[in-house]
Amino acid sequence: MKVFHRSGFTLVEIMIAIVVAGVLMAAGIPSFLHMSRSLSQKQARDLLEGSLRLARQQAVTSHRPIVVAFGDGAQTTGVTTYTVHTDVNGDGVKQLGEPWKMFTLPSGTQLTSVSLSPVDSVIFDSSGALAPSVTGGTVVVGGQNGDLDTLLISATGLVYRP
């Protein structure tokens, strides 16, 4: 007489394991989505903060004004792009032949508020401070999760988080 030894799992055991795994994954999805959105917002804030600090440093090392302009010049909310350009002739306007670069914030993030004077830009002079006509202000980064991150720009050209 032959005796068969069964090894492995039954179909019921496999189905129970799949259901348990599905429940655990479903419970973790909201936390994962919140973390993902928070990381996008942090990435946007860090990109902007780094660009502003680099612009200040470039103004000092190149001995020329550097202009960081947000949006299109009229809109100060919901902005998703900004430009950094070296103002070779010192007129504050981006012109043909002046080096510039456009930055786009990560998907799902935006500048919810740009409160600067002048309205949409920061101009660093060759000393690293803001140009005399610029007083600084705040730039607020928002994401899909509703959290806000604020960057302050002082008249001396410092960029910092409150």
C-alpha atoms as an extended CHARMM CRD file, in Angstrom:
* protein
*
       162  EXT
         1         1  MET       CA              0.0000000000        0.0000000000        0.0000000000  PROA      1               0.0000000000
         2         2  LYS       CA              1.2840000000        3.4190000000       -0.9690000000  PROA      2               0.0000000000
         3         3  VAL       CA              1.0200000000        6.3440000000        1.4220000000  PROA      3               0.0000000000
         4         4  PHE       CA              1.0150000000        9.8150000000       -0.1020000000  PROA      4               0.0000000000
         5         5  HSD       CA              2.3680000000       12.7210000000        1.9080000000  PROA      5               0.0000000000
         6         6  ARG       CA              0.8890000000       16.0380000000        1.0100000000  PROA      6               0.0000000000
         7         7  SER       CA              3.1010000000       19.0770000000        1.1020000000  PROA      7               0.0000000000
         8         8  GLY       CA              2.2300000000       22.6760000000        0.3530000000  PROA      8               0.0000000000
         9         9  PHE       CA             -0.7810000000       24.8430000000        1.0860000000  PROA      9               0.0000000000
        10        10  THR       CA             -4.4220000000       24.2540000000        0.4190000000  PROA      10              0.0000000000
        11        11  LEU       CA             -6.4340000000       26.6200000000       -1.7210000000  PROA      11              0.0000000000
        12        12  VAL       CA             -8.2920000000       27.9240000000        1.3540000000  PROA      12              0.0000000000
        13        13  GLU       CA             -5.0320000000       28.7740000000        3.1300000000  PROA      13              0.0000000000
        14        14  ILE       CA             -3.7320000000       30.6540000000        0.0910000000  PROA      14              0.0000000000
        15        15  MET       CA             -7.0060000000       32.6040000000       -0.2510000000  PROA      15              0.0000000000
        16        16  ILE       CA             -6.8990000000       33.6020000000        3.4360000000  PROA      16              0.0000000000
        17        17  ALA       CA             -3.2930000000       34.8020000000        3.0530000000  PROA      17              0.0000000000
        18        18  ILE       CA             -4.2330000000       36.8940000000       -0.0220000000  PROA      18              0.0000000000
        19        19  VAL       CA             -7.1980000000       38.4870000000        1.7810000000  PROA      19              0.0000000000
        20        20  VAL       CA             -5.0690000000       39.3550000000        4.8220000000  PROA      20              0.0000000000
        21        21  ALA       CA             -2.3520000000       40.8730000000        2.5970000000  PROA      21              0.0000000000
        22        22  GLY       CA             -4.9920000000       42.8970000000        0.7070000000  PROA      22              0.0000000000
        23        23  VAL       CA             -6.4620000000       44.3010000000        3.9120000000  PROA      23              0.0000000000
        24        24  LEU       CA             -3.0220000000       45.3050000000        5.1960000000  PROA      24              0.0000000000
        25        25  MET       CA             -2.1320000000       47.0260000000        1.9150000000  PROA      25              0.0000000000
        26        26  ALA       CA             -5.4680000000       48.8540000000        1.7920000000  PROA      26              0.0000000000
        27        27  ALA       CA             -4.8890000000       50.1630000000        5.3110000000  PROA      27              0.0000000000
        28        28  GLY       CA             -1.4610000000       51.5440000000        4.3310000000  PROA      28              0.0000000000
        29        29  ILE       CA             -2.4050000000       53.3260000000        1.0980000000  PROA      29              0.0000000000
        30        30  PRO       CA             -3.6910000000       56.5930000000        2.6850000000  PROA      30              0.0000000000
        31        31  SER       CA             -0.4970000000       56.9720000000        4.7230000000  PROA      31              0.0000000000
        32        32  PHE       CA              1.6160000000       56.3250000000        1.6440000000  PROA      32              0.0000000000
        33        33  LEU       CA             -0.2990000000       58.9250000000       -0.3990000000  PROA      33              0.0000000000
        34        34  HSD       CA              0.0860000000       61.5540000000        2.3480000000  PROA      34              0.0000000000
        35        35  MET       CA              3.8110000000       60.8320000000        2.6070000000  PROA      35              0.0000000000
        36        36  SER       CA              4.2190000000       61.0540000000       -1.1670000000  PROA      36              0.0000000000
        37        37  ARG       CA              2.4630000000       64.4440000000       -1.3090000000  PROA      37              0.0000000000
        38        38  SER       CA              4.5030000000       65.7500000000        1.6220000000  PROA      38              0.0000000000
        39        39  LEU       CA              7.7280000000       64.7140000000       -0.1060000000  PROA      39              0.0000000000
        40        40  SER       CA              6.7170000000       66.5520000000       -3.3030000000  PROA      40              0.0000000000
        41        41  GLN       CA              6.0490000000       69.7090000000       -1.3190000000  PROA      41              0.0000000000
        42        42  LYS       CA              9.3400000000       69.4130000000        0.5650000000  PROA      42              0.0000000000
        43        43  GLN       CA             11.1380000000       68.8950000000       -2.7420000000  PROA      43              0.0000000000
        44        44  ALA       CA              9.5060000000       72.0600000000       -4.1560000000  PROA      44              0.0000000000
        45        45  ARG       CA             10.4560000000       74.0980000000       -1.0840000000  PROA      45              0.0000000000
        46        46  ASP       CA             14.0400000000       72.8190000000       -1.1570000000  PROA      46              0.0000000000
        47        47  LEU       CA             14.3450000000       73.5230000000       -4.9000000000  PROA      47              0.0000000000
        48        48  LEU       CA             13.1350000000       77.0900000000       -4.4420000000  PROA      48              0.0000000000
        49        49  GLU       CA             15.2640000000       77.7180000000       -1.3530000000  PROA      49              0.0000000000
        50        50  GLY       CA             18.3470000000       76.3470000000       -3.1150000000  PROA      50              0.0000000000
        51        51  SER       CA             17.6950000000       78.4260000000       -6.2370000000  PROA      51              0.0000000000
        52        52  LEU       CA             17.3500000000       81.6280000000       -4.2140000000  PROA      52              0.0000000000
        53        53  ARG       CA             20.5280000000       80.9480000000       -2.2430000000  PROA      53              0.0000000000
        54        54  LEU       CA             22.4280000000       80.0490000000       -5.4200000000  PROA      54              0.0000000000
        55        55  ALA       CA             21.1860000000       83.2370000000       -7.1100000000  PROA      55              0.0000000000
        56        56  ARG       CA             22.5160000000       85.2710000000       -4.1760000000  PROA      56              0.0000000000
        57        57  GLN       CA             25.8790000000       83.5240000000       -4.3960000000  PROA      57              0.0000000000
        58        58  GLN       CA             26.0550000000       84.0230000000       -8.1720000000  PROA      58              0.0000000000
        59        59  ALA       CA             25.3840000000       87.7430000000       -7.7420000000  PROA      59              0.0000000000
        60        60  VAL       CA             28.3820000000       87.9930000000       -5.4160000000  PROA      60              0.0000000000
        61        61  THR       CA             30.7520000000       85.8970000000       -7.5260000000  PROA      61              0.0000000000
        62        62  SER       CA             29.7810000000       87.3870000000      -10.9180000000  PROA      62              0.0000000000
        63        63  HSD       CA             29.5300000000       91.0020000000       -9.6400000000  PROA      63              0.0000000000
        64        64  ARG       CA             26.2220000000       91.3610000000      -11.4900000000  PROA      64              0.0000000000
        65        65  PRO       CA             22.5830000000       91.5510000000      -10.4110000000  PROA      65              0.0000000000
        66        66  ILE       CA             20.6660000000       88.2670000000      -10.4710000000  PROA      66              0.0000000000
        67        67  VAL       CA             16.8710000000       88.4040000000      -10.9050000000  PROA      67              0.0000000000
        68        68  VAL       CA             14.5660000000       85.6180000000       -9.6880000000  PROA      68              0.0000000000
        69        69  ALA       CA             11.1350000000       86.1820000000      -11.2430000000  PROA      69              0.0000000000
        70        70  PHE       CA              8.0360000000       84.2070000000      -10.2690000000  PROA      70              0.0000000000
        71        71  GLY       CA              5.2310000000       83.4780000000      -12.7380000000  PROA      71              0.0000000000
        72        72  ASP       CA              4.3260000000       85.8090000000      -15.5810000000  PROA      72              0.0000000000
        73        73  GLY       CA              4.6400000000       89.1670000000      -13.8220000000  PROA      73              0.0000000000
        74        74  ALA       CA              0.9450000000       89.6160000000      -13.0700000000  PROA      74              0.0000000000
        75        75  GLN       CA             -0.1620000000       86.5100000000      -11.2060000000  PROA      75              0.0000000000
        76        76  THR       CA              1.1270000000       85.9190000000       -7.6620000000  PROA      76              0.0000000000
        77        77  THR       CA             -0.9120000000       82.8300000000       -6.7040000000  PROA      77              0.0000000000
        78        78  GLY       CA             -0.8910000000       79.3610000000       -8.2240000000  PROA      78              0.0000000000
        79        79  VAL       CA              2.5630000000       79.9370000000       -9.7470000000  PROA      79              0.0000000000
        80        80  THR       CA              4.3430000000       76.7480000000      -10.8590000000  PROA      80              0.0000000000
        81        81  THR       CA              7.4170000000       78.1840000000      -12.6380000000  PROA      81              0.0000000000
        82        82  TYR       CA             10.1060000000       80.7470000000      -11.9860000000  PROA      82              0.0000000000
        83        83  THR       CA             13.1700000000       82.0170000000      -13.8050000000  PROA      83              0.0000000000
        84        84  VAL       CA             16.6420000000       83.0020000000      -12.6690000000  PROA      84              0.0000000000
        85        85  HSD       CA             18.6500000000       85.2840000000      -14.9240000000  PROA      85              0.0000000000
        86        86  THR       CA             21.8540000000       87.2720000000      -14.8290000000  PROA      86              0.0000000000
        87        87  ASP       CA             21.0230000000       90.9040000000      -15.5280000000  PROA      87              0.0000000000
        88        88  VAL       CA             24.1000000000       91.8180000000      -17.5560000000  PROA      88              0.0000000000
        89        89  ASN       CA             23.1090000000       95.4290000000      -18.2670000000  PROA      89              0.0000000000
        90        90  GLY       CA             21.3960000000       96.0650000000      -14.8960000000  PROA      90              0.0000000000
        91        91  ASP       CA             17.9870000000       97.0690000000      -16.2540000000  PROA      91              0.0000000000
        92        92  GLY       CA             16.0330000000       94.3200000000      -14.4270000000  PROA      92              0.0000000000
        93        93  VAL       CA             14.5800000000       92.9070000000      -17.6550000000  PROA      93              0.0000000000
        94        94  LYS       CA             15.4310000000       89.5420000000      -19.2190000000  PROA      94              0.0000000000
        95        95  GLN       CA             16.8120000000       90.2590000000      -22.6680000000  PROA      95              0.0000000000
        96        96  LEU       CA             18.2810000000       88.3160000000      -25.5630000000  PROA      96              0.0000000000
        97        97  GLY       CA             21.8440000000       87.3150000000      -24.7590000000  PROA      97              0.0000000000
        98        98  GLU       CA             21.4510000000       87.3620000000      -20.9720000000  PROA      98              0.0000000000
        99        99  PRO       CA             21.8720000000       83.9340000000      -19.3610000000  PROA      99              0.0000000000
       100       100  TRP       CA             18.7230000000       82.5800000000      -17.7320000000  PROA      100             0.0000000000
       101       101  LYS       CA             17.1340000000       79.3360000000      -16.6180000000  PROA      101             0.0000000000
       102       102  MET       CA             13.5160000000       78.3560000000      -16.0030000000  PROA      102             0.0000000000
       103       103  PHE       CA             12.5470000000       76.0820000000      -13.1190000000  PROA      103             0.0000000000
       104       104  THR       CA              9.2980000000       74.1300000000      -12.7950000000  PROA      104             0.0000000000
       105       105  LEU       CA              8.0300000000       72.9880000000       -9.4140000000  PROA      105             0.0000000000
       106       106  PRO       CA              7.2780000000       69.2710000000       -8.9280000000  PROA      106             0.0000000000
       107       107  SER       CA              3.8590000000       68.0200000000       -9.9990000000  PROA      107             0.0000000000
       108       108  GLY       CA              1.1060000000       68.7870000000       -7.4900000000  PROA      108             0.0000000000
       109       109  THR       CA              2.9290000000       71.7460000000       -5.9200000000  PROA      109             0.0000000000
       110       110  GLN       CA              2.6570000000       75.4700000000       -6.4860000000  PROA      110             0.0000000000
       111       111  LEU       CA              3.5280000000       78.8240000000       -5.0120000000  PROA      111             0.0000000000
       112       112  THR       CA              0.2650000000       79.6500000000       -3.2720000000  PROA      112             0.0000000000
       113       113  SER       CA              1.3870000000       83.1480000000       -2.3690000000  PROA      113             0.0000000000
       114       114  VAL       CA              4.1900000000       85.4150000000       -3.5560000000  PROA      114             0.0000000000
       115       115  SER       CA              4.3490000000       88.5580000000       -1.4080000000  PROA      115             0.0000000000
       116       116  LEU       CA              7.3430000000       90.5160000000       -2.6090000000  PROA      116             0.0000000000
       117       117  SER       CA              8.1900000000       94.0760000000       -3.5220000000  PROA      117             0.0000000000
       118       118  PRO       CA              8.3590000000       94.3970000000       -6.5110000000  PROA      118             0.0000000000
       119       119  VAL       CA              5.3490000000       92.1350000000       -6.8760000000  PROA      119             0.0000000000
       120       120  ASP       CA              6.8740000000       89.0930000000       -8.5550000000  PROA      120             0.0000000000
       121       121  SER       CA             10.6540000000       89.1640000000       -8.2980000000  PROA      121             0.0000000000
       122       122  VAL       CA             13.7450000000       89.2480000000       -6.1100000000  PROA      122             0.0000000000
       123       123  ILE       CA             16.8490000000       91.0880000000       -7.3190000000  PROA      123             0.0000000000
       124       124  PHE       CA             20.1810000000       90.3130000000       -5.6490000000  PROA      124             0.0000000000
       125       125  ASP       CA             22.8760000000       92.9610000000       -6.1650000000  PROA      125             0.0000000000
       126       126  SER       CA             26.6090000000       92.2750000000       -6.4060000000  PROA      126             0.0000000000
       127       127  SER       CA             26.9950000000       92.3820000000       -2.5990000000  PROA      127             0.0000000000
       128       128  GLY       CA             24.4450000000       89.5790000000       -2.1270000000  PROA      128             0.0000000000
       129       129  ALA       CA             21.8800000000       91.9130000000       -0.5720000000  PROA      129             0.0000000000
       130       130  LEU       CA             18.6280000000       92.7960000000       -2.2610000000  PROA      130             0.0000000000
       131       131  ALA       CA             18.7140000000       95.7010000000       -4.6860000000  PROA      131             0.0000000000
       132       132  PRO       CA             17.6740000000       99.0470000000       -3.1270000000  PROA      132             0.0000000000
       133       133  SER       CA             14.2450000000       98.9450000000       -4.8120000000  PROA      133             0.0000000000
       134       134  VAL       CA             13.5400000000       95.4680000000       -3.3920000000  PROA      134             0.0000000000
       135       135  THR       CA             12.3680000000       94.9420000000        0.1890000000  PROA      135             0.0000000000
       136       136  GLY       CA             12.0340000000       91.1570000000        0.2740000000  PROA      136             0.0000000000
       137       137  GLY       CA              8.9670000000       89.3220000000        1.5390000000  PROA      137             0.0000000000
       138       138  THR       CA              7.5410000000       85.8240000000        1.6280000000  PROA      138             0.0000000000
       139       139  VAL       CA              6.9930000000       82.9630000000       -0.7760000000  PROA      139             0.0000000000
       140       140  VAL       CA              4.5710000000       80.2270000000        0.2920000000  PROA      140             0.0000000000
       141       141  VAL       CA              4.8160000000       76.7270000000       -1.2110000000  PROA      141             0.0000000000
       142       142  GLY       CA              1.6760000000       74.5910000000       -1.1440000000  PROA      142             0.0000000000
       143       143  GLY       CA              0.9570000000       71.0190000000       -2.0770000000  PROA      143             0.0000000000
       144       144  GLN       CA             -1.9670000000       68.6770000000       -2.6380000000  PROA      144             0.0000000000
       145       145  ASN       CA             -2.2390000000       67.7860000000        1.0360000000  PROA      145             0.0000000000
       146       146  GLY       CA             -3.0600000000       71.3990000000        2.0030000000  PROA      146             0.0000000000
       147       147  ASP       CA              0.0800000000       72.0070000000        4.0700000000  PROA      147             0.0000000000
       148       148  LEU       CA              2.0010000000       75.2450000000        3.4990000000  PROA      148             0.0000000000
       149       149  ASP       CA              5.7430000000       75.9690000000        3.7410000000  PROA      149             0.0000000000
       150       150  THR       CA              6.8980000000       79.5770000000        3.9690000000  PROA      150             0.0000000000
       151       151  LEU       CA             10.2350000000       80.9940000000        2.8690000000  PROA      151             0.0000000000
       152       152  LEU       CA             11.2350000000       84.4600000000        4.0560000000  PROA      152             0.0000000000
       153       153  ILE       CA             13.5860000000       86.6910000000        2.0870000000  PROA      153             0.0000000000
       154       154  SER       CA             15.1540000000       89.5210000000        4.0970000000  PROA      154             0.0000000000
       155       155  ALA       CA             16.3820000000       92.8590000000        2.7530000000  PROA      155             0.0000000000
       156       156  THR       CA             19.9290000000       91.6550000000        3.3870000000  PROA      156             0.0000000000
       157       157  GLY       CA             19.3400000000       88.7820000000        0.9300000000  PROA      157             0.0000000000
       158       158  LEU       CA             19.0510000000       85.9570000000        3.4430000000  PROA      158             0.0000000000
       159       159  VAL       CA             16.6170000000       83.1750000000        2.5560000000  PROA      159             0.0000000000
       160       160  TYR       CA             15.2850000000       81.2150000000        5.5030000000  PROA      160             0.0000000000
       161       161  ARG       CA             12.3470000000       79.2660000000        6.9230000000  PROA      161             0.0000000000
       162       162  PRO       CA             10.5020000000       80.8040000000        9.8970000000  PROA      162             0.0000000000
